[in-house]
Amino acid sequence: MDVINIWKPYYHLDSFFRVMTALASIGTAIALLKYTPEIILIPNAEEFRGINIKLQEPIVLLNQKEEQLRIAQIQLSKINEELEKR
């Protein structure tokens, strides 16, 4: 509106837009006050890295157990085939 006011003096319209912007800013400030405690509880990047590192160990263990289970299933199917042959 400031650019338009250079050529045409629409000061009332400019004031209206400034009031609307101020009201939107007040609404945003109120929303931020309401949600600030929740926003503060969001972990930062360093905390996410620490959590990720802690989760890597269980993932490795699960992958090892999955591999052991796969090997056991192969052995079981071989034993099952031998029993069926008998």
C-alpha positions in Angstrom: 0.0 0.0 0.0 2.9 2.4 0.6 3.9 2.1 -3.0 0.3 2.9 -4.1 0.2 5.9 -1.7 3.1 7.4 -3.6 0.9 8.0 -6.7 -2.6 8.1 -5.1 -3.3 9.1 -1.6 -5.5 6.2 -0.4 -4.6 6.7 3.3 -7.9 5.3 4.6 -7.4 2.1 2.6 -3.8 1.9 3.8 -4.9 2.3 7.4 -7.5 -0.4 6.9 -4.8 -2.9 5.7 -2.5 -1.9 8.6 -5.3 -2.6 11.1 -6.0 -6.0 9.4 -2.3 -6.8 9.6 -2.1 -5.8 13.2 -5.1 -8.0 14.1 -3.6 -11.0 12.3 -0.3 -10.4 14.2 -2.2 -10.3 17.5 -3.9 -13.6 16.6 -0.5 -15.1 15.8 1.0 -13.8 19.1 -1.9 -15.3 21.0 -1.5 -18.7 19.2 2.2 -18.6 19.9 1.6 -18.0 23.6 -0.7 -21.0 23.7 1.6 -23.4 21.9 5.0 -22.2 23.1 5.2 -24.8 26.0 4.6 -27.5 23.4 7.0 -26.1 20.9 9.7 -25.9 23.6 9.3 -29.6 24.3 10.1 -30.6 20.7 13.6 -32.1 20.8 16.4 -30.2 19.0 18.6 -31.7 16.4 21.3 -32.9 18.9 18.6 -34.7 20.9 17.3 -36.4 17.8 20.9 -37.5 16.9 21.2 -39.0 20.4 17.9 -40.8 20.1 18.9 -42.1 16.6 22.2 -43.4 18.0 20.4 -45.2 20.8 17.9 -46.8 18.3 20.7 -48.1 16.1 21.7 -50.8 18.6 18.2 -52.4 18.8 18.0 -52.3 15.0 21.3 -54.1 14.7 20.1 -56.7 17.3 16.8 -57.1 15.4 18.6 -57.6 12.1 20.8 -60.3 13.7 17.7 -62.1 15.2 16.0 -61.9 11.8 19.0 -63.5 10.2 19.1 -66.2 12.9 15.4 -66.8 12.3 15.9 -67.1 8.6 18.7 -69.6 9.1 16.6 -71.6 11.5 13.7 -71.7 9.0 16.0 -73.0 6.3 17.3 -75.7 8.6 13.7 -76.6 9.7 12.6 -76.9 6.1 15.6 -79.2 5.3 14.7 -81.3 8.4 11.1 -81.4 7.2 12.1 -82.5 3.7 14.2 -85.3 5.2 11.3 -86.5 7.4 9.0 -86.5 4.4 11.4 -88.6 2.5 11.5 -91.2 5.3 
